[in-house]
Amino acid sequence: MGMAGGIYVHIPFCESKCCYCAFNSRPTRAGVPVDYVSALLLDIEAESAVWAPTRFGSVYVGGGTPSLLSPRQLGAIMGALRRRFRIDTGAEVTIECNPGTLDLARAGAYRDLGVNRVSVGVQSLCDAELKALGRRHKATDSLAALEAVRSAGFEKVGADLMLGIPGQSIESLDATLEQLSARVDHVSAYLLSIEPGTEFERMAALGRLDLPAEDTVLGLYDYADWKLRAGGFSRYEVSNWSRPGSECLHNLMYWERGDYAGIGAGAHSHRSGLRYSRVEDPEEYTGRIGGGIDPVDMRERLTQDQILLEEIMLGLRTERGLDLTALSERREIDDRRLDDAIAGLVGQGLIARIGNSLKLSPNGFKVCDSVTEAVSISAICR
């Protein structure tokens, strides 16, 4: 049967734009525009035609702030997806929520629509840190959202956290994790980075951004890993921890280079080595779809080198590691050069070779990108 694919639906609207955010999102005061949802429904209809043989094991509604969708709007989207795509009966259906936009009534309505996993954008449970990030919500809003989700009957609940926030310390991170680990079964913790075009980039250029030093941030990452493991979580990818059986199936599908259909402004799709994405601007996207014009503005057929790079990068990011047997079956790889590079990284204590599997060491996880680059260069140079 092959691996089930995933469907991603993008809701590019938020109540306000956070200082660090480089995602495709626009501030709105009036919820998700009606014409955007109408465009999504037409997009689902058109896109589903090329996915007829594919079965899907996950649906992920991301943003932006998808919890700005009214239950009626989400119901229309979910109904269209189920009519048009072959979605497995027990598929994982996730919606991202921002604290302050989710109460018990809305959480219950989402549950009734077949959503079975919620990811809450907590970021921190320290109000000073939330303020530094430009978040609208307070820690009490996050706790109330998590309480609402649990009360609505959700068994799979995740939280997003940020590491390296101005003013963040081991003590404040400990307080956040202490409160969170009793309430969720999945944690994603991302290192704060300064992205082009963000408020943080402008503040950094003016010398007005006091970020923790790199070794402090790596210390926060180490501490998060230790604390979560002590609380019964396992790390299954560089930035993701879960209790047993609560891994995010949609993300696992990405890391295993599965096929996925992207719906909405800026959404990316991947089908059998063909990658394509829709226009980012929501108004242009809505206009194109309303006018019967193809919303896709980028298409590329992945080369063998690009596929190889992705396999190495995604394989090394996961706890399971990179399968060297599958890699060495490729005629285009110089095995000797690759073996030399691996031996060097093993010598530096950055990776471990267990049988024919290559895994990052605890220190390797912290410099994942540079390890990936070293392995990739050696595999592709010829």
N, C-alpha and C positions, 0 to 999 in steps of 0.2 A: 504493500500500500504506500510505502514511503512516508516521510515525515509530514505531519499536517502543517499547513501554512498558517499565517496570521493576517489579521486585518487591522490596520491602524486608521483611526478617524481623528482628524485634527480640528480642534476648536480654538481659533487664534484670538480669543478675546479674554481680557482680564479687567478687574475693577481699576487697577492702576499698574504701572510698569515699575518693577523692582530695579534697584540700582545696578545689580549685577547681571540682569537678564539679557541674553542675546537670542532668546528663542523667538520664533515667529509669532508675536502676540501684539495686540493693539488694545489700548485702554478703551473701555466702554462703560457707560453709566446705566445702560438700559437692557442689560442681559444680552443674549445672543440674538442678532438680527434675524427676523423672520425670513428674509430673502437668502441669507446664508444657509439656513437649514433647508430651504427649498432647493438651493444649488447642490447641497450634499445629497439629497434624495435623487436628483437627476444624475449626479456623478456616480452614485452607487449603481444605478440602472445601467449606465453606459459601460462602466469599468467591469462589471460582473460578467459581461459577454466573453471576455478573454480568459476568464477563470473557471469556465464551466466544469472541467474535469477535476479541479482541485478541491480537496476537503480542508476545512479550516478548524484548528484546535484552539484558537484564541482570537479575541477581539479586544482592542485596547483603545479607549477614548482618551486622548491626551490633549495637552494645550500648552499655553493658555490655561484657562480655568474652565474645564468641562462642567464643573458643578454649577456654572451659571445657566446651564441648559434647564429649562423647565421639564418636569416629568413628561409632559405632553410632547415636547420637542424630542427628548431622548427616546420616547416610545415610538415616534415616527421613524427615527433613524434605525433603531433596533429592528423594527418591523420590516423595513426595507432591506436591511442586511440579511435577515433570515429568509425573506422571500427570494432574494436574488443569489445569495451565495450558499454553498453546501457547508453549513456550520454544524460541527459535531454536537450531539445532544448534550454532552457533558463539557462543552467548551468553557475555557476560562474567559470570563468577560469582566474587564477591569475598567474603572473610571478613576481619573485623577480628580482630587478635590482640594480646594483651598479652605483652610479654617476660616470661619466667618461667612461661608457661603453654603454651609451644610447644617441642617437641623434634622431632628428625628423624622419629621414628616417627609422631607425630601429623600433622606437616606432610605426610608421604608418604601417610598415610591420607586426608587431606583432598584431596590431589591426585588420588588414585584415585577419589574420589567426584565428580570433575568440577569442583572448585574450580580456577580458573585465574589468580586474582589475590589477593594477600594485602596487607593494609594493617596495618603494625605500629605500635603506639602508643609510639614511641620517646620523644617530648617533648623530650629532651635527652640528650647523651652526657657530661654532667658530673654526677658523683654528688651534689655539693652542691646543684645545681639540682633534681635529682630528689627529694632529701630535702625541699627547700623546698616542692615541689609535693605532698608527702605520697605519692609513688609508692612502691610496694613494691619495684620492681626497681632494679637498678644498671645502669650503662652496659654492663658485660660481658654482662648478660642480654640486652640489645638486640642486641648484636653476635652473640651465640650464636643468637638467634632468626632474625636475618637470614641467618646462615650455614646454619641448618637449612632455611630456606625455599628458598634457592638450591640446596642439596644435594638437596632433594626434587624439583627440576626446575622450579620456578616461574620463568617468564620475566618476569611482571609483578609487581613488588614495590614497594610504596609505604611511606613512613614519615610519621607525623604528628609535627610539631614545634610547640613553643610559644615565642612571642616575648614578652618582658616579664616573665620569671620573676624573682623576687627574687634579686639578686646576679648576674644575667646580664650579660655584657659582649660587646663585639665579638669579643674574643679567644676567649672560651669558645664563642660561636656559630660562629666560624670553625673551631675544633677539631671541633665537632659536624658541621658541613657537610662538612669535609674527609674525615672518616671515612665519612660517609653516602653522599656522591655516588658513590663507587666501588661501593657495594653496592645501590643502589636506582635505579629509573628514574622514580619519582614522589615528589614531596614536597608535603605540605600543611603550611603554616606559619600558625598562628592566633595572633592577639594575645590574651594573657591578659586576661580581663575578670572583674570581681567580680560574681558572679551571686547573686541572692537565695537565702537558705536554705543557702548553702554555709559551710564552715568559714572560708574566706577572708573572707566578709562579716562573720562574727563577730569575726575577728581584726582586720579593718580598723576596725570600730566601737570596738575597745579600743585602737586605735593601735599594734597589735603587728605590722602588716604593712608591710614596707619595700619598696614597689614602685618600679621605675624611673620617672623622669619621662616624660611623654608624648613629648617630643622625642627622648629616648633610645630609646624603643620604636620610634618611626618611623625612627630611625637604624638600628636592628637590622633592621627590615623592608627598608630600602633595601639594607643590606649583604647580607641573605639573597638578595635579587633579583639583585644584582650577582654574587655568588659562584656562584649556581646557573646563571645565564646563562653565566658564564665556564666552567662545567663541562659545558656542552652541553645544559642544560635551557632550556625556554621557559615563560614564564608564560602560562597560557591562561585564568586566572580570578584574581580578586584574591588568593586565598590558595593557589593551586595551580600547581605547576610540573611539567613532565614532559619526558622525552626524546621525540623525534618518534615518534608512533604509540603512546605509552604513556599517553595521557590516560585518565581514568576515565570510561568510557562512561555509567555509571549517573549520575554527577554531571552530565555534559553533558545527559542527558535531563531532569534537574531544571531546569537553567538554560534549557533550551529549552521549558519549561512542558509537558513530556510528561505522559502518564497513568501513574500508578503505583499498585500495589496494596500496601497495608501490612498485614502479618500480625504479631500479637503485641501485648503490652501497650503502650499508648501510641502504636502505629504509626499514621501518617497515610496516607490514600489520596487520590488526585485522579483523577476520571474525568469528562471532558468538562464542566469547569466546576463540578462538584460536589466539595466537599472534605469528608472525614469522618475521624474518628479514634476509636480504641478507648480504653477506660478505661486509666488509667496503672498503677494498682496491680496487680502480677502476681497476687496472691491473688484480688482481685476479678475480674480477667480470667479466671483459671482457673475460679473458681466460676461465673461467668456462662455460660461456654461449656459447662462440665459440666452445668449446669442447663438448657441449651437456651435461655438468655436472650441477646438481641442484645448483643454486647460493645461496639457503637458507642455513644459517649455524646456526640458532637458531629457535627452535619451543617450545612453551609452551602452555599447556591448562590451562587457568586461573582457580584457585580454587574459591569457594564461598567467602572466606575471601578476596582474591585479588580483586574480582569484587566489593565487599562491600567497600573496601578501596578506590578503584578508584571512585566509585559513591560519596563517602563522599568528597574526595579531589577535584574532578572536580566540584561537585555541589556547594561547598563552595567558589570556586574561582570566580563563576559568580555572577552578580548582582541579578539574579533571585533567587539564593539561593538553599538550599538543601530541597527536599520534604521529610518531616519526615513520612508522611503517607506511602509512598512507602517503606521507610526503615523499619518501624515497622511491616509491613506485613511479614517480614522475620522471620522464626522460630528461626534462630540461634542468634538473637539479645537479649541481656538482657536489656529490656526496662527500668527497674528501674535504673540500673547502667548508662545507656545513659542519662536518665532524670537528674540524679544527676550531671553528668559532664556538661550538658547543663546549668543547673541552676548556677553552679560555674562560667562558662564562661560569662553568662548573668550578674552575679554579678560583674565580673571584667570589664564589659563594652566592651567586645570583640565581642560578638554576640548579635543579637536580635532575639527573637522568635515572628514571626508574624503569628498567626493562626497555621498552621502546616508546616510552612516554616521557615528554619533557615538561617539567613543572617549574614554576617560579618558586624560589625560596622566600621565606618571610621578608628578607631584604630586597629580593627581586621584585616583589609585589609593589614596593615603594618606588621603584624606578622602572616600572613596567614598560614604559614607552621606549626607553633607551635599549633595554634588553631585546624587545621586539625588533627594533631597528637593526641591531647587530645580527640577529638570526636571519632577518629578511635579506639584508645586504649579502650575506654569505651564500644564501640559497639562490639568489637571483643573479649574482655576478657570474658572468661566463665569457 
